[in-house]
Amino acid sequence: MTEARTSFQEFTWTLLRIVVGLAFMTHGLPKLFGWMGGFGGSGEAAELMSRFGVAGVLETFGGLLIVLGLLTRPVAFILAGQMAVAYFWIHVPGSGIWWWGNNGELAMLFSFIFLFFSAWGAGPYSIDARLASSAE
């Protein structure tokens, strides 16, 4: 029973990492490349050297690294910080601190999920795990 539970936990850990990374990328691709309707529905990319352009780079390439499970801990730490900044910079002003009133629940959830990955790592089914096992 314990072994099956561990396998299931490892599988769901990996699944969470991949789904969150892909979902995060869908926020970066419109900003960076203008895909999926573009930044703000404009059909165009955000200006690269703007805060939204930088966010697009972090969301696209950070999300990809999370999906792959490569450099997961430091990348997740940076992305957790990015989402905390987004929460307080974009959602709180004018709408208050509480997510139910400021539409910031997604930024808050991303921040805490990335904080989890920064503490726990990518899991056993990742490039990080493969590199660690080959280094032993």
C-alpha atoms as a printed R data frame, in Angstrom:
    type eleno elety resid chain resno       x      y       z
1   ATOM     1    CA   MET     A     1   0.000  0.000   0.000
2   ATOM     2    CA   THR     A     2   2.766  2.427   0.873
3   ATOM     3    CA   GLU     A     3   4.579  1.792  -2.412
4   ATOM     4    CA   ALA     A     4   1.421  2.386  -4.485
5   ATOM     5    CA   ARG     A     5   0.723  5.555  -2.546
6   ATOM     6    CA   THR     A     6   4.251  6.793  -3.160
7   ATOM     7    CA   SER     A     7   3.967  6.078  -6.897
8   ATOM     8    CA   PHE     A     8   0.664  7.931  -7.030
9   ATOM     9    CA   GLN     A     9   2.141 10.870  -5.119
10  ATOM    10    CA   GLU     A    10   5.116 11.011  -7.488
11  ATOM    11    CA   PHE     A    11   2.811 10.879 -10.502
12  ATOM    12    CA   THR     A    12   0.533 13.652  -9.220
13  ATOM    13    CA   TRP     A    13   3.562 15.774  -8.225
14  ATOM    14    CA   THR     A    14   4.844 15.480 -11.788
15  ATOM    15    CA   LEU     A    15   1.403 16.086 -13.274
16  ATOM    16    CA   LEU     A    16   0.953 19.232 -11.164
17  ATOM    17    CA   ARG     A    17   4.354 20.532 -12.280
18  ATOM    18    CA   ILE     A    18   3.627 19.961 -15.979
19  ATOM    19    CA   VAL     A    19   0.077 21.353 -15.940
20  ATOM    20    CA   VAL     A    20   1.072 24.433 -13.938
21  ATOM    21    CA   GLY     A    21   4.055 25.064 -16.226
22  ATOM    22    CA   LEU     A    22   1.902 24.782 -19.346
23  ATOM    23    CA   ALA     A    23  -0.828 26.976 -17.871
24  ATOM    24    CA   PHE     A    24   1.785 29.555 -16.908
25  ATOM    25    CA   MET     A    25   3.190 29.536 -20.433
26  ATOM    26    CA   THR     A    26  -0.244 30.434 -21.804
27  ATOM    27    CA   HIS     A    27   0.064 33.751 -19.978
28  ATOM    28    CA   GLY     A    28   3.518 34.440 -21.403
29  ATOM    29    CA   LEU     A    29   3.053 33.443 -25.041
30  ATOM    30    CA   PRO     A    30   0.513 36.200 -25.802
31  ATOM    31    CA   LYS     A    31   2.734 38.817 -24.161
32  ATOM    32    CA   LEU     A    32   5.927 37.643 -25.811
33  ATOM    33    CA   PHE     A    33   4.800 36.510 -29.271
34  ATOM    34    CA   GLY     A    34   1.254 37.845 -29.661
35  ATOM    35    CA   TRP     A    35  -0.125 34.298 -29.860
36  ATOM    36    CA   MET     A    36  -3.556 33.215 -28.582
37  ATOM    37    CA   GLY     A    37  -5.102 36.618 -29.143
38  ATOM    38    CA   GLY     A    38  -2.049 38.630 -28.166
39  ATOM    39    CA   PHE     A    39  -1.374 40.800 -25.173
40  ATOM    40    CA   GLY     A    40  -4.643 42.083 -23.752
41  ATOM    41    CA   GLY     A    41  -6.520 40.690 -26.766
42  ATOM    42    CA   SER     A    42  -4.762 43.136 -29.098
43  ATOM    43    CA   GLY     A    43  -3.343 40.439 -31.361
44  ATOM    44    CA   GLU     A    44   0.108 41.862 -30.756
45  ATOM    45    CA   ALA     A    45   2.968 41.200 -28.363
46  ATOM    46    CA   ALA     A    46   3.799 43.475 -25.452
47  ATOM    47    CA   GLU     A    47   6.804 45.779 -25.758
48  ATOM    48    CA   LEU     A    48   9.742 43.535 -24.783
49  ATOM    49    CA   MET     A    49  11.388 46.050 -22.456
50  ATOM    50    CA   SER     A    50   8.152 46.852 -20.611
51  ATOM    51    CA   ARG     A    51   7.099 45.157 -17.380
52  ATOM    52    CA   PHE     A    52   4.665 43.038 -19.384
53  ATOM    53    CA   GLY     A    53   7.357 42.068 -21.886
54  ATOM    54    CA   VAL     A    54   9.646 40.961 -19.064
55  ATOM    55    CA   ALA     A    55   6.702 39.090 -17.519
56  ATOM    56    CA   GLY     A    56   6.152 37.379 -20.884
57  ATOM    57    CA   VAL     A    57   9.769 36.187 -20.945
58  ATOM    58    CA   LEU     A    58   9.533 34.854 -17.377
59  ATOM    59    CA   GLU     A    59   6.162 33.213 -17.971
60  ATOM    60    CA   THR     A    60   7.112 31.605 -21.286
61  ATOM    61    CA   PHE     A    61  10.613 30.360 -20.549
62  ATOM    62    CA   GLY     A    62  10.115 29.904 -16.811
63  ATOM    63    CA   GLY     A    63   6.977 27.879 -17.545
64  ATOM    64    CA   LEU     A    64   8.906 25.754 -20.035
65  ATOM    65    CA   LEU     A    65  11.651 25.050 -17.475
66  ATOM    66    CA   ILE     A    66   8.986 24.076 -14.935
67  ATOM    67    CA   VAL     A    67   7.373 21.694 -17.461
68  ATOM    68    CA   LEU     A    68  10.760 20.086 -18.146
69  ATOM    69    CA   GLY     A    69  11.704 20.013 -14.483
70  ATOM    70    CA   LEU     A    70  14.990 21.768 -15.207
71  ATOM    71    CA   LEU     A    71  16.479 24.201 -12.654
72  ATOM    72    CA   THR     A    72  13.123 23.916 -10.942
73  ATOM    73    CA   ARG     A    73  13.971 25.238  -7.490
74  ATOM    74    CA   PRO     A    74  15.587 28.549  -8.506
75  ATOM    75    CA   VAL     A    75  13.189 29.135 -11.407
76  ATOM    76    CA   ALA     A    76  10.146 28.412  -9.227
77  ATOM    77    CA   PHE     A    77  11.476 30.784  -6.563
78  ATOM    78    CA   ILE     A    78  11.808 33.575  -9.134
79  ATOM    79    CA   LEU     A    79   8.330 32.853 -10.551
80  ATOM    80    CA   ALA     A    80   6.793 32.795  -7.055
81  ATOM    81    CA   GLY     A    81   8.259 36.250  -6.514
82  ATOM    82    CA   GLN     A    82   7.039 37.443  -9.897
83  ATOM    83    CA   MET     A    83   3.495 36.359  -9.070
84  ATOM    84    CA   ALA     A    84   3.652 37.973  -5.620
85  ATOM    85    CA   VAL     A    85   4.773 41.220  -7.251
86  ATOM    86    CA   ALA     A    86   2.003 40.881  -9.856
87  ATOM    87    CA   TYR     A    87  -0.556 40.373  -7.101
88  ATOM    88    CA   PHE     A    88   0.457 43.489  -5.207
89  ATOM    89    CA   TRP     A    89   1.321 45.598  -8.261
90  ATOM    90    CA   ILE     A    90  -1.589 44.735 -10.565
91  ATOM    91    CA   HIS     A    91  -4.429 43.357  -8.433
92  ATOM    92    CA   VAL     A    92  -4.278 45.148  -5.074
93  ATOM    93    CA   PRO     A    93  -4.191 48.830  -6.130
94  ATOM    94    CA   GLY     A    94  -7.709 50.186  -6.319
95  ATOM    95    CA   SER     A    95  -9.324 46.828  -5.489
96  ATOM    96    CA   GLY     A    96  -7.982 45.914  -2.054
97  ATOM    97    CA   ILE     A    97  -5.881 43.097  -0.670
98  ATOM    98    CA   TRP     A    98  -8.425 40.256  -0.786
99  ATOM    99    CA   TRP     A    99  -8.394 38.040  -3.887
100 ATOM   100    CA   TRP     A   100 -12.157 37.642  -4.012
101 ATOM   101    CA   GLY     A   101 -12.443 41.371  -4.668
102 ATOM   102    CA   ASN     A   102  -9.392 42.017  -6.826
103 ATOM   103    CA   ASN     A   103  -9.400 39.034  -9.253
104 ATOM   104    CA   GLY     A   104  -5.939 38.077  -8.030
105 ATOM   105    CA   GLU     A   105  -6.622 34.465  -7.100
106 ATOM   106    CA   LEU     A   106  -4.717 33.087 -10.094
107 ATOM   107    CA   ALA     A   107  -1.595 35.128  -9.302
108 ATOM   108    CA   MET     A   108  -1.883 34.082  -5.657
109 ATOM   109    CA   LEU     A   109  -2.253 30.388  -6.537
110 ATOM   110    CA   PHE     A   110   0.636 30.473  -9.005
111 ATOM   111    CA   SER     A   111   2.791 32.173  -6.364
112 ATOM   112    CA   PHE     A   112   2.108 29.516  -3.729
113 ATOM   113    CA   ILE     A   113   2.411 26.587  -6.152
114 ATOM   114    CA   PHE     A   114   5.771 27.900  -7.334
115 ATOM   115    CA   LEU     A   115   6.782 28.383  -3.702
116 ATOM   116    CA   PHE     A   116   5.975 24.678  -3.196
117 ATOM   117    CA   PHE     A   117   8.205 23.709  -6.137
118 ATOM   118    CA   SER     A   118  11.006 25.959  -4.907
119 ATOM   119    CA   ALA     A   119  10.958 24.057  -1.606
120 ATOM   120    CA   TRP     A   120  10.235 20.503  -2.829
121 ATOM   121    CA   GLY     A   121  11.848 20.548  -6.270
122 ATOM   122    CA   ALA     A   122  10.611 19.056  -9.519
123 ATOM   123    CA   GLY     A   123   9.966 15.540  -8.298
124 ATOM   124    CA   PRO     A   124  11.349 12.203  -9.435
125 ATOM   125    CA   TYR     A   125  10.197 12.427 -13.060
126 ATOM   126    CA   SER     A   126  12.193 15.445 -14.173
127 ATOM   127    CA   ILE     A   127  15.439 16.492 -15.773
128 ATOM   128    CA   ASP     A   128  16.603 17.720 -12.357
129 ATOM   129    CA   ALA     A   129  16.118 14.212 -10.907
130 ATOM   130    CA   ARG     A   130  17.884 12.624 -13.883
131 ATOM   131    CA   LEU     A   131  20.852 14.981 -13.524
132 ATOM   132    CA   ALA     A   132  21.028 14.339  -9.767
133 ATOM   133    CA   SER     A   133  21.012 10.550 -10.235
134 ATOM   134    CA   SER     A   134  23.707 10.675 -12.918
135 ATOM   135    CA   ALA     A   135  25.899 12.832 -10.653
136 ATOM   136    CA   GLU     A   136  25.904 10.162  -7.929
